[in-house]
Amino acid sequence: MRAINIKQVAAKVSLGQSTIYRMIAKGEFPKPFSLGGNRTAWLEEDIDDWLADKAGKPRPARSDAPDRSNITPLTVAS
């Protein structure tokens, strides 16, 4: 798992930083997470998944991904 900064994200997806932030505001791009202080980052896997989705190609299963097949989704009582 690798955290990448905005410059690395912009280079990877061939978009400008302001375009990325505009897309985040519209809900069209993965949101970054805080590393502490004023530092934010994205998981490279999240960006790879977004790119694969845009290209219409499924992402292969990650060998290092945890097995979540036994997890039951939470149900919210109304």
ABEGO torsion letter per residue (X at the ends): XBBBBAAAAAAAAGBBAAAAAAAAAAGABBBBBBAEEABBBBBAAAAAAAAAAAAGBBBBBBAABBBAAABBBBBBBX
